[in-house]
Amino acid sequence: MCVADTSQFQKPFKAIHLFRKEWCIFLLAVTLFLLAGCVARTPICRPGPQTGGEELHRMGYTVQVGAFAKVENASRLSEVLRRQDIDATYFVAEKGLYKVRFGNFPSRAEALKKAESLKTAGVIDDFYIVNPTDYAVAKKQYGAAYLREEIIRTAKSFIGVPYLWGGADADTGFDCSGLTRTVYQLNGIDLPRTSREQAGAGVPVARRRLSKGDLIFFRTNDSEKVSHVGIYVGDDLFIHAPRKGKNIRIDSLSKRYFQERYTGGRSYL
C-alpha cells in the first residue's frame, strides 16, 4: 500500500490554527482591557454632565461635636461655624439629642488639625472624626436599596423638628435645601447648597418612576425658577421643610398646591 506524505500540507494548517488561536487571545485581552477601563471610569453616585447633571462628590473626613438637648443650641453652633466659612450642619443623633458636623476634609490629618484649632480657640469642646467609610454610601455590599432606605430613615428623623437652617436668599431655595443637603451629607453624598443648584445635579426622573430618596422640586413663587425641594419617600409622599417657623413634615405630592407647582425629580444614586 502506498501512503502519501501529508506533512507538507499539515504545516500550513498548523500555522493557520496557531494564528487563529493567538488572534483570539489578543481579541480577548483587548476586550477585557476595555471593559476594565469602562468599569474604572464608571462614577458611583456621581452623576455627571453625560447624565444630565452636575457631578456629585462623596464626603471626605468630617468633624462631629456636641450633644445638645435643644435643637436651637445645635443650630447656633452651626451658625457660628458657618460665619467662619466652615460648612456646618446639625442633625438628630437620637430622639431629643442633636449633634453638629462640619467640614469636608481630604485627609484625617487635616480634619484633626482644624478641630484642634477650634477647640483651642474655645469654639468647640470634645470632637470625633467621621471617616468616609462610616457613611452609608461607602457600604457597597448592601446595594443601592440600602442607601435609599438610609436616606429615608435619616430624613424621617427630622420630622417634627423646628426648621432652623438659615439662608440669606430665600429666593434661591437655600432654606429648604438645608434639610435635603444635610440628609445626603449624613449618608456620604455632598449635594450643592441651594434647591436651584440641586435641581441642576443628578439625573432627571419622571414622576411615575420616582424612587425613595430622590429629590423633587417646585416653583413656589412667581418666578419660573426652582424655589423649593423635598425628599421623596414613596407612595406620592415627601419630606420637606415648608418654611421658617414650621416643623419639618411629610406632605402629599397629590395635593393640588404641590401638583400645580411641581417641576420634576432628580436622582443622585
Secondary structure, 3 states (H helix, E strand, C coil): CCCCCCHHHHHHHHHHHHHHHHHHHHHHHHHHHHHHHHHHHCCCCCCCHHHCCECCEECCEEEEEEEECCHHHHHHHHHHHHCCCCCEEEEEEECCEEEEEEEEECCHHHHHHHHHHHHHCCCCCCEEEECHHHCHHHCHHHHHHHHHHHHHHHHHCCCCCECCCCCCCHHHCHHHHHHHHHHHHCCCEECCCCHHHHCCECEEECHHHCCCCCEEEECCCCCCCCCEEEEEEECCEEEECCCCCCECEEEECCCHHHHHHEEEEEECC
